[in-house]
Amino acid sequence: MIFDAAFLFAMGAAFSFACADMGMRSGLQHTNPFVGSMMSRFVGVLTLLALILLSGARFPPYGDHYFWLAVAGVFNPGLFTICFMFGIAKIGVARAAPIKGSSPLFAAFLAIIFLGERPEWYHLGGVFLVVMGIALLSSGRTEGRWRRIDALWPIAAAGFSAVGAVFWRKALPSFPDALAGAFVGLVSALILVLLYTVAFMPGQIPAGIKKAWKPFLLVGIIAAVGQFCLASALQRGEVYRMIPLIQTSPLLTVVFALILLRRVEFITWRVPAGALLTVSGAILVNLRFAN
């Protein structure tokens, strides 16, 4: 088993997204998810732009790879964010999160068909274990009535995340610097979320910015780092390997909650069982044997 640069970037993305999720919880006490997402995406774009200017990251000549990367950003994090937020609102996070966590299965399937990736049987087994671990970690006691048709929202989020990963992987090898690619994708996502928020909840934007700009400033910076790590991982590694690794972020979120928030009262058998499945799957999906 080789922990290559792609593996390290994927785990960096998982760590960053877990940190961003913790900050998002604080910011959402003052505004709704869509205004929060708009603010964090805007800060993320500015963060990546500053890093590009400081590092001198290069953009490739104009070509269709810009179009594919813009499409990737529209799907993930753009449409993914909107559908997942609707899923949480409709059926609750305890139901929406495990369904959304199935995205590695969709991503592996699409990568095999459209990118010609050829995972071994144990890689696919690792993908399945990661999905099962995420489902256990995210599940628990749920309350309230809900309509089964509303489960389509997190299912759509999982699908959009997977489609976005395929487009990211298709376009990124044409970019000499992953930082430039992450910037193009995030600008595309910002435009989509901004248009949605302005169209459907313009009255909530001023109050949300006034009350929640501090936490979402931090969330935007951290998420931008995560987006760069995601782009770097998918630039170097296969979709079927990278997406399950990136999706280990719920496990890290649980660990952060235990350490920082001391939420020990929420520890059930699902936490160690889900952690074991997730870690085992991450190891399996990264296995490579010498010929």
C-alpha positions as CSV (number, residue, x, y, z in Angstrom):
1,M,0.0,0.0,0.0
2,I,1.4,3.4,-1.0
3,F,0.4,6.6,0.6
4,D,1.1,8.8,-2.4
5,A,0.5,12.5,-2.9
6,A,-3.1,11.9,-4.2
7,F,-3.9,10.1,-0.9
8,L,-2.4,12.9,1.2
9,F,-4.4,15.5,-0.7
10,A,-7.6,13.5,-0.4
11,M,-7.2,13.2,3.3
12,G,-6.3,16.9,3.5
13,A,-9.6,17.6,1.7
14,A,-11.5,15.4,4.2
15,F,-9.8,17.2,7.1
16,S,-10.6,20.7,5.7
17,F,-14.2,19.9,5.0
18,A,-14.7,18.4,8.5
19,C,-13.3,21.7,10.0
20,A,-15.5,23.7,7.7
21,D,-18.6,21.7,8.8
22,M,-17.8,22.5,12.4
23,G,-17.6,26.2,11.6
24,M,-20.8,26.0,9.5
25,R,-22.7,24.8,12.6
26,S,-21.7,28.0,14.4
27,G,-22.6,30.3,11.5
28,L,-26.0,28.7,10.9
29,Q,-27.2,29.9,14.3
30,H,-27.4,33.4,12.7
31,T,-28.6,32.8,9.1
32,N,-29.9,30.1,6.7
33,P,-27.7,27.6,4.9
34,F,-28.0,29.3,1.4
35,V,-26.9,32.7,2.6
36,G,-24.1,31.0,4.6
37,S,-23.1,29.0,1.5
38,M,-23.0,32.1,-0.6
39,M,-20.8,33.9,1.9
40,S,-18.4,31.0,2.3
41,R,-18.1,30.5,-1.4
42,F,-17.4,34.2,-2.0
43,V,-14.7,34.1,0.7
44,G,-13.3,30.9,-0.8
45,V,-13.0,32.4,-4.3
46,L,-11.2,35.5,-2.9
47,T,-8.9,33.1,-0.9
48,L,-8.0,31.1,-3.9
49,L,-7.4,34.2,-6.0
50,A,-5.0,35.6,-3.4
51,L,-3.2,32.3,-3.3
52,I,-2.9,32.3,-7.1
53,L,-1.5,35.8,-7.1
54,L,1.0,35.0,-4.4
55,S,2.1,31.6,-5.8
56,G,2.1,32.6,-9.5
57,A,-0.1,29.6,-10.4
58,R,-0.5,29.2,-14.1
59,F,-3.7,28.8,-16.1
60,P,-3.6,26.7,-19.3
61,P,-4.4,28.1,-22.8
62,Y,-8.1,28.4,-23.5
63,G,-9.8,25.1,-24.3
64,D,-12.8,22.9,-23.6
65,H,-11.2,21.9,-20.3
66,Y,-12.4,25.2,-18.9
67,F,-16.0,24.3,-19.9
68,W,-15.7,20.9,-18.2
69,L,-14.3,22.4,-15.1
70,A,-17.1,25.0,-14.9
71,V,-19.6,22.2,-15.3
72,A,-17.8,20.3,-12.5
73,G,-18.2,23.3,-10.2
74,V,-21.9,23.6,-11.1
75,F,-22.5,20.0,-10.1
76,N,-20.2,19.9,-7.1
77,P,-20.2,22.0,-4.9
78,G,-23.0,24.0,-6.6
79,L,-26.0,21.7,-7.2
80,F,-24.8,19.3,-4.5
81,T,-25.0,22.1,-1.9
82,I,-28.5,23.2,-2.9
83,C,-29.9,19.7,-3.0
84,F,-28.3,18.6,0.3
85,M,-29.6,21.7,2.1
86,F,-33.1,21.0,0.8
87,G,-32.7,17.4,1.9
88,I,-31.7,18.5,5.5
89,A,-34.7,20.8,5.5
90,K,-37.2,18.2,4.2
91,I,-36.1,15.0,6.1
92,G,-33.5,16.1,8.6
93,V,-29.8,15.7,8.7
94,A,-29.9,12.3,10.4
95,R,-31.6,10.9,7.3
96,A,-30.1,13.1,4.6
97,A,-26.4,12.6,5.6
98,P,-26.3,8.8,5.2
99,I,-28.1,9.0,1.8
100,K,-25.7,11.7,0.6
101,G,-22.8,9.6,1.8
102,S,-23.6,7.0,-1.0
103,S,-21.9,9.3,-3.5
104,P,-18.7,7.2,-3.7
105,L,-20.8,4.3,-5.1
106,F,-22.2,6.6,-7.8
107,A,-18.8,8.1,-8.5
108,A,-17.1,4.7,-8.9
109,F,-19.8,3.5,-11.2
110,L,-19.6,6.6,-13.4
111,A,-15.8,6.6,-13.4
112,I,-15.8,3.0,-14.7
113,I,-18.2,3.9,-17.5
114,F,-17.0,7.3,-18.6
115,L,-13.4,7.5,-17.6
116,G,-12.4,3.9,-18.1
117,E,-11.1,3.4,-14.6
118,R,-10.5,-0.2,-13.7
119,P,-10.7,-0.8,-9.9
120,E,-10.0,-4.3,-8.5
121,W,-12.7,-6.1,-6.5
122,Y,-11.1,-5.1,-3.2
123,H,-11.2,-1.4,-4.2
124,L,-14.9,-1.7,-4.8
125,G,-15.3,-3.5,-1.5
126,G,-13.5,-0.6,0.1
127,V,-15.9,1.9,-1.5
128,F,-18.8,-0.1,-0.1
129,L,-17.3,-0.2,3.4
130,V,-16.7,3.6,3.4
131,V,-20.4,4.2,2.4
132,M,-21.6,1.8,5.1
133,G,-19.4,3.5,7.7
134,I,-20.6,6.9,6.7
135,A,-24.2,5.7,7.0
136,L,-23.6,4.4,10.5
137,L,-21.7,7.5,11.7
138,S,-24.5,9.7,10.3
139,S,-27.5,7.7,11.5
140,G,-29.2,7.7,14.8
141,R,-32.5,8.6,16.4
142,T,-34.7,10.6,14.1
143,E,-37.9,12.4,14.8
144,G,-40.8,13.9,12.9
145,R,-42.8,12.8,9.9
146,W,-41.5,13.0,6.4
147,R,-42.5,12.1,2.9
148,R,-40.5,9.4,1.1
149,I,-40.4,11.4,-2.0
150,D,-38.3,14.0,-0.2
151,A,-35.5,11.5,0.1
152,L,-34.9,12.4,-3.6
153,W,-33.1,15.5,-2.5
154,P,-30.1,13.8,-0.8
155,I,-30.2,11.2,-3.5
156,A,-29.8,14.0,-6.1
157,A,-27.0,15.5,-3.9
158,A,-25.1,12.2,-4.0
159,G,-25.6,11.9,-7.8
160,F,-24.5,15.5,-8.4
161,S,-21.5,15.0,-6.2
162,A,-20.5,11.9,-8.2
163,V,-21.1,13.5,-11.6
164,G,-19.1,16.5,-10.5
165,A,-16.2,14.3,-9.5
166,V,-16.1,12.7,-13.0
167,F,-15.9,16.2,-14.6
168,W,-13.3,17.4,-12.2
169,R,-11.2,14.3,-13.0
170,K,-11.7,14.8,-16.8
171,A,-10.7,18.5,-16.8
172,L,-7.9,18.8,-14.1
173,P,-5.1,17.0,-16.0
174,S,-5.1,19.9,-18.5
175,F,-4.3,22.4,-15.7
176,P,-0.6,22.6,-14.8
177,D,-1.6,23.9,-11.3
178,A,-4.5,22.4,-9.3
179,L,-4.9,25.8,-7.6
180,A,-6.0,27.4,-10.9
181,G,-8.4,24.5,-11.5
182,A,-9.9,24.8,-8.0
183,F,-10.5,28.5,-8.6
184,V,-12.4,28.0,-11.9
185,G,-14.6,25.3,-10.3
186,L,-15.3,27.4,-7.2
187,V,-16.2,30.5,-9.2
188,S,-18.7,28.4,-11.2
189,A,-20.3,27.1,-7.9
190,L,-20.4,30.6,-6.5
191,I,-22.3,32.0,-9.4
192,L,-24.9,29.2,-9.1
193,V,-25.4,29.6,-5.4
194,L,-25.4,33.4,-5.6
195,L,-28.1,33.4,-8.4
196,Y,-30.2,31.0,-6.3
197,T,-29.9,33.0,-3.1
198,V,-30.6,36.4,-4.8
199,A,-33.6,35.0,-6.7
200,F,-35.3,33.2,-3.8
201,M,-34.2,34.9,-0.6
202,P,-32.9,38.4,-1.2
203,G,-34.5,39.8,2.0
204,Q,-32.4,37.5,4.2
205,I,-29.0,38.4,2.7
206,P,-28.3,41.7,4.5
207,A,-29.3,40.3,8.0
208,G,-27.3,37.1,7.4
209,I,-24.2,38.9,6.3
210,K,-24.4,41.3,9.3
211,K,-24.8,38.5,11.9
212,A,-22.8,35.6,10.5
213,W,-19.9,37.0,8.5
214,K,-17.2,36.1,11.1
215,P,-17.8,32.3,11.2
216,F,-18.4,32.1,7.5
217,L,-15.2,34.1,6.8
218,L,-13.3,31.3,8.5
219,V,-15.5,28.6,6.9
220,G,-14.8,30.1,3.4
221,I,-11.0,30.1,3.9
222,I,-10.9,26.5,5.2
223,A,-13.3,25.2,2.5
224,A,-11.1,26.9,-0.1
225,V,-8.2,24.9,1.1
226,G,-10.4,21.8,1.0
227,Q,-11.3,22.6,-2.6
228,F,-7.7,23.0,-3.5
229,C,-6.9,19.6,-1.9
230,L,-9.9,18.0,-3.7
231,A,-8.7,19.3,-7.0
232,S,-5.1,18.2,-6.3
233,A,-6.3,14.7,-5.4
234,L,-8.5,14.3,-8.5
235,Q,-5.7,15.7,-10.6
236,R,-3.4,12.9,-9.5
237,G,-5.7,10.0,-8.5
238,E,-8.6,7.9,-9.7
239,V,-12.1,8.9,-8.8
240,Y,-12.9,5.5,-7.2
241,R,-9.9,6.0,-4.9
242,M,-10.2,9.7,-4.1
243,I,-13.9,10.2,-3.5
244,P,-14.2,7.5,-0.7
245,L,-11.2,9.0,1.0
246,I,-12.6,12.5,0.8
247,Q,-15.9,11.2,2.1
248,T,-14.3,10.1,5.4
249,S,-14.9,13.7,6.5
250,P,-17.9,12.7,8.7
251,L,-15.6,10.4,10.7
252,L,-13.3,13.4,11.4
253,T,-16.3,15.6,12.2
254,V,-17.3,13.1,14.9
255,V,-13.8,13.1,16.3
256,F,-13.7,16.9,16.4
257,A,-17.1,17.0,18.1
258,L,-15.9,14.6,20.8
259,I,-12.7,16.6,21.4
260,L,-13.9,20.2,21.0
261,L,-17.5,20.0,22.0
262,R,-17.2,17.0,24.3
263,R,-20.4,15.5,22.9
264,V,-19.8,12.2,24.7
265,E,-23.5,11.7,25.3
266,F,-24.0,11.0,21.6
267,I,-21.5,8.1,21.6
268,T,-23.4,4.9,20.7
269,W,-22.3,1.6,19.1
270,R,-22.7,3.3,15.7
271,V,-19.6,5.5,16.3
272,P,-17.0,2.8,16.8
273,A,-18.6,0.5,14.3
274,G,-18.9,3.2,11.6
275,A,-15.3,4.4,12.3
276,L,-14.1,0.8,11.9
277,L,-16.0,0.3,8.6
278,T,-14.9,3.7,7.2
279,V,-11.2,3.3,8.1
280,S,-11.2,-0.3,6.8
281,G,-12.7,0.9,3.5
282,A,-10.3,3.7,3.2
283,I,-7.4,1.3,3.5
284,L,-8.9,-1.2,1.0
285,V,-9.6,1.4,-1.6
286,N,-6.0,2.6,-1.4
287,L,-4.4,-0.8,-1.7
288,R,-2.0,-1.3,-4.5
289,F,0.1,-4.4,-5.0
290,A,3.3,-4.5,-7.0
291,N,3.3,-6.7,-10.1
